[in-house]
Amino acid sequence: MLPHFIVIGAYKAGTTSLHEYFAQHPGVYMTRVKEPNYFAFDPGNERHLGVARHDFPVRSLAQYEALFANAPPAARRGEASPAYLHSPVAPERIRAVVPDVRLIVSLRSPVDRAYSHFQMALRSGRLRDPSVPREPDDAMWFRASLYAQALQRYMDLFGRDRICCVLFDDLVRRPAETMQNLFDFVGADRGFRIEAAYAHNPGGMPRHPRLYRALQRVRRLPGVTRLLPSGVRRTLARARDATLQKSDRLDPSTRRRWSEYYRHDIERTADLLGIDLGHWLESKDRTT
């Protein structure tokens, strides 16, 4: 019992929404644990782009297969772990265990994604300094917006035809159409229409940081994931998200600096995918 498809990332680019939308489809089975991170777990190096030890809930193949044990026989099985995109070990491990798997990668404007990731690090308490760096540095949330090398690794291992790229803007603006194409890609009925009224895992900063973190810790308790119905878990997530308020926009001069930092990688990514990504270099703020 292994997945037919995996959403491999990127962080803060709609992977939670993809997980929830796939889970709505009657012909698709998604793991109850979102982000099992199994293929990124490396006992010799347990930190990958900010994924800490407790973020590896699944550490053996038996545990991983158990995630799909309740899938209906005819269902298309899937999981979503954004840690996989930049993991140094995940691509080879995925190919070794599920060589015929289909891969979905969701990409977002590197500047907006990095800023959203920065805010997530602040919300979680992993980052203490709230001042936004004007110049790019070697921080994990900066590096995770460099897509080209990671994409090339997966394309070399799996081939272009088994990797489907989704742009975050399309997922936000045209969720139904985007998901119909993805249902077709994974072998599910493309005629199913999703309910997309709720914004899953939105950005922003908490009005009450302690309350936000307490609700986040409750949601991540192993028993909550294993035992509580999905509706209850979604209620907890919405209670957590209700504590958020819209964050300040990124300073225009900082945005321009970051855009220049990512320019070469954006051009390489566009060449790999065969699409125009020039809008990622525009000054318009698309953070959510």
C-alpha positions as CSV (number, residue, x, y, z in Angstrom):
1,M,0.0,0.0,0.0
2,L,2.0,2.9,-1.4
3,P,1.1,6.2,-3.0
4,H,0.2,6.7,-6.6
5,F,1.1,10.4,-6.3
6,I,3.1,12.7,-4.0
7,V,2.9,16.5,-3.6
8,I,6.6,17.3,-3.1
9,G,6.4,21.1,-2.3
10,A,7.2,23.8,-2.2
11,Y,6.7,25.2,1.3
12,K,4.1,28.1,1.5
13,A,3.0,27.4,-2.0
14,G,-0.4,25.8,-1.5
15,T,0.4,22.3,-0.5
16,T,-2.1,22.3,2.4
17,S,-4.8,23.4,0.0
18,L,-3.8,20.7,-2.5
19,H,-3.9,18.1,0.3
20,E,-7.4,19.2,1.3
21,Y,-8.8,19.5,-2.2
22,F,-7.5,16.0,-3.1
23,A,-9.1,14.7,0.1
24,Q,-12.5,16.0,-1.0
25,H,-12.5,13.7,-4.1
26,P,-14.3,10.4,-3.5
27,G,-11.9,8.6,-5.7
28,V,-8.7,9.8,-3.9
29,Y,-7.3,8.8,-0.5
30,M,-5.0,11.2,1.2
31,T,-3.1,10.3,4.4
32,R,-4.5,11.6,7.6
33,V,-1.1,12.8,8.5
34,K,-0.3,15.8,6.3
35,E,3.5,16.0,5.8
36,P,4.6,12.5,6.9
37,N,8.0,13.5,5.5
38,Y,9.1,9.8,5.4
39,F,11.3,10.1,2.3
40,A,13.1,13.1,3.8
41,F,14.0,11.4,7.0
42,D,17.7,10.8,7.3
43,P,18.9,9.5,10.7
44,G,22.3,10.9,10.2
45,N,21.1,14.4,9.4
46,E,17.7,15.1,10.9
47,R,17.4,18.8,9.9
48,H,16.4,19.6,6.3
49,L,15.5,23.2,5.5
50,G,14.1,23.8,8.9
51,V,12.3,20.5,9.4
52,A,13.1,19.4,12.9
53,R,13.2,16.0,14.5
54,H,9.6,16.2,15.7
55,D,8.5,16.9,12.1
56,F,9.2,13.4,11.1
57,P,6.2,11.5,12.3
58,V,6.9,8.5,10.0
59,R,10.3,6.9,10.1
60,S,9.9,3.4,8.7
61,L,8.5,1.9,5.5
62,A,6.0,-0.1,7.6
63,Q,4.8,3.1,9.3
64,Y,4.5,4.7,5.9
65,E,2.5,1.9,4.3
66,A,0.2,1.9,7.3
67,L,-0.8,5.5,6.4
68,F,-2.6,4.0,3.3
69,A,-4.0,0.9,5.0
70,N,-7.6,2.2,5.0
71,A,-7.6,3.4,1.4
72,P,-10.5,1.9,-0.7
73,P,-9.1,-0.6,-3.2
74,A,-9.9,1.6,-6.2
75,A,-8.8,4.9,-4.7
76,R,-5.8,6.9,-6.0
77,R,-3.5,7.2,-3.0
78,G,-1.5,10.3,-2.2
79,E,0.4,12.3,0.3
80,A,1.8,15.9,0.6
81,S,5.2,16.6,2.1
82,P,6.8,19.9,1.0
83,A,10.1,19.0,2.7
84,Y,10.7,16.6,-0.3
85,L,11.4,19.3,-2.9
86,H,14.8,20.4,-1.4
87,S,15.6,17.3,0.6
88,P,19.0,15.9,-0.2
89,V,17.8,12.3,0.2
90,A,14.1,12.3,-0.8
91,P,14.4,12.1,-4.7
92,E,16.5,8.9,-4.7
93,R,14.5,7.3,-1.8
94,I,11.2,8.0,-3.6
95,R,12.5,6.5,-6.8
96,A,13.7,3.4,-5.0
97,V,10.4,2.7,-3.2
98,V,7.8,4.0,-5.6
99,P,9.5,4.3,-9.0
100,D,6.3,4.8,-10.9
101,V,4.8,7.5,-8.7
102,R,3.5,10.7,-10.1
103,L,4.8,13.9,-8.6
104,I,3.1,17.3,-8.1
105,V,5.1,20.4,-7.4
106,S,3.4,23.7,-6.5
107,L,5.6,26.8,-7.1
108,R,5.0,30.4,-6.0
109,S,6.7,33.7,-6.7
110,P,10.0,33.3,-4.9
111,V,9.8,36.6,-3.2
112,D,6.3,36.1,-1.9
113,R,7.0,32.5,-0.9
114,A,10.1,33.6,1.0
115,Y,8.3,36.4,2.9
116,S,5.4,34.0,3.7
117,H,7.9,31.4,5.0
118,F,9.7,34.1,7.0
119,Q,6.3,34.9,8.7
120,M,5.6,31.3,9.3
121,A,8.9,30.9,11.1
122,L,8.0,33.9,13.3
123,R,4.6,32.5,14.1
124,S,6.0,29.2,15.1
125,G,8.7,30.7,17.3
126,R,11.5,29.2,15.3
127,L,12.6,32.7,14.3
128,R,12.8,35.4,17.0
129,D,14.0,38.5,15.2
130,P,11.0,40.1,13.5
131,S,13.1,42.5,11.4
132,V,13.0,41.6,7.7
133,P,16.5,41.3,6.1
134,R,16.9,43.9,3.3
135,E,19.5,41.7,1.6
136,P,19.1,37.9,1.0
137,D,21.2,35.7,3.2
138,D,21.7,32.0,3.7
139,A,18.5,31.5,5.8
140,M,16.4,28.4,5.1
141,W,13.4,30.5,4.1
142,F,15.5,32.3,1.4
143,R,17.0,29.1,0.0
144,A,13.7,27.3,-0.2
145,S,12.7,29.7,-3.0
146,L,15.5,28.5,-5.3
147,Y,13.6,25.9,-7.4
148,A,15.7,25.2,-10.5
149,Q,18.3,22.8,-9.1
150,A,15.7,20.8,-7.1
151,L,13.4,20.5,-10.1
152,Q,16.3,19.4,-12.3
153,R,17.1,16.5,-9.9
154,Y,13.5,15.2,-9.9
155,M,13.3,15.6,-13.7
156,D,16.5,13.7,-14.2
157,L,15.3,10.8,-12.0
158,F,11.6,10.6,-13.0
159,G,11.3,12.3,-16.4
160,R,9.3,15.4,-17.3
161,D,6.0,13.5,-18.0
162,R,5.6,12.3,-14.5
163,I,6.0,15.7,-12.9
164,C,3.1,18.2,-12.9
165,C,3.9,21.8,-12.0
166,V,1.2,24.0,-10.5
167,L,1.5,27.7,-10.0
168,F,0.3,29.1,-6.7
169,D,-1.5,32.0,-8.5
170,D,-3.5,29.5,-10.6
171,L,-4.5,27.5,-7.5
172,V,-5.8,30.6,-5.8
173,R,-7.5,32.2,-8.8
174,R,-8.8,29.1,-10.6
175,P,-8.9,26.3,-8.0
176,A,-11.6,24.2,-9.6
177,E,-10.0,24.2,-13.0
178,T,-6.6,23.6,-11.6
179,M,-7.7,20.7,-9.5
180,Q,-9.6,19.1,-12.4
181,N,-6.3,19.0,-14.3
182,L,-4.6,17.5,-11.3
183,F,-7.3,14.9,-10.9
184,D,-6.7,13.9,-14.5
185,F,-3.0,13.8,-13.9
186,V,-3.2,11.3,-11.0
187,G,-5.9,9.1,-12.7
188,A,-9.0,10.3,-10.8
189,D,-12.3,11.5,-12.3
190,R,-11.7,15.0,-13.5
191,G,-15.4,15.8,-13.4
192,F,-15.4,16.2,-9.6
193,R,-15.9,19.8,-8.4
194,I,-14.2,20.8,-5.2
195,E,-15.4,23.2,-2.5
196,A,-12.8,26.0,-2.4
197,A,-14.4,28.7,-0.3
198,Y,-12.0,28.3,2.7
199,A,-8.4,29.5,2.5
200,H,-6.3,26.7,4.0
201,N,-3.3,27.5,6.1
202,P,-3.4,31.3,5.3
203,G,-0.6,33.7,5.9
204,G,-0.4,36.6,8.3
205,M,0.7,37.2,11.9
206,P,-1.2,36.2,15.0
207,R,-3.0,38.8,17.2
208,H,-2.2,36.6,20.2
209,P,1.0,34.6,19.5
210,R,0.7,32.3,22.6
211,L,-2.8,31.3,21.7
212,Y,-1.9,30.6,18.1
213,R,1.1,28.4,19.1
214,A,-1.0,26.6,21.7
215,L,-3.6,25.7,19.1
216,Q,-0.9,24.7,16.7
217,R,0.7,22.4,19.3
218,V,-2.7,20.8,20.0
219,R,-3.3,20.1,16.3
220,R,0.1,18.4,16.0
221,L,-0.3,16.0,18.9
222,P,-0.1,12.5,17.5
223,G,-3.4,11.4,19.1
224,V,-5.2,14.3,17.4
225,T,-4.0,13.3,14.0
226,R,-4.7,9.6,14.5
227,L,-8.0,9.7,16.4
228,L,-10.0,12.8,15.8
229,P,-12.3,13.0,12.8
230,S,-11.2,15.3,9.9
231,G,-14.0,17.7,10.6
232,V,-12.8,18.2,14.2
233,R,-9.2,18.7,13.0
234,R,-10.4,21.3,10.5
235,T,-12.3,23.1,13.2
236,L,-9.1,23.3,15.3
237,A,-7.2,24.6,12.2
238,R,-9.9,27.3,11.6
239,A,-9.8,28.4,15.3
240,R,-6.0,28.7,14.9
241,D,-6.3,30.7,11.7
242,A,-8.9,33.0,13.2
243,T,-6.2,34.5,15.4
244,L,-4.3,35.8,12.4
245,Q,-4.3,39.3,11.0
246,K,-3.0,40.6,7.7
247,S,0.7,41.2,7.8
248,D,2.6,44.3,6.6
249,R,3.6,44.3,3.0
250,L,7.2,43.8,2.1
251,D,9.0,47.1,1.6
252,P,9.2,47.8,-2.1
253,S,13.0,48.4,-2.1
254,T,13.5,45.1,-0.3
255,R,11.2,43.4,-2.8
256,R,13.3,44.7,-5.7
257,R,16.5,43.4,-4.0
258,W,15.0,40.0,-3.4
259,S,13.7,39.8,-7.0
260,E,17.2,40.5,-8.4
261,Y,18.6,37.8,-6.1
262,Y,16.1,35.2,-7.5
263,R,16.2,36.4,-11.1
264,H,18.7,33.9,-12.5
265,D,16.9,31.0,-10.8
266,I,13.5,32.2,-12.1
267,E,14.9,32.2,-15.6
268,R,16.3,28.7,-15.2
269,T,13.0,27.4,-13.7
270,A,11.1,29.0,-16.6
271,D,13.4,27.2,-19.1
272,L,13.0,23.9,-17.3
273,L,9.2,24.1,-17.3
274,G,8.8,25.8,-20.7
275,I,6.6,28.5,-19.3
276,D,6.8,32.3,-18.9
277,L,7.5,33.3,-15.3
278,G,8.2,37.0,-15.9
279,H,5.4,38.0,-13.6
280,W,7.5,36.7,-10.7
281,L,9.8,39.6,-11.3
282,E,7.1,42.3,-11.1
283,S,6.9,44.6,-8.1
284,K,3.3,43.7,-7.3
285,D,2.7,42.2,-3.8
286,R,1.0,38.8,-3.9
287,T,1.5,37.7,-0.3
288,T,-1.5,36.2,1.6
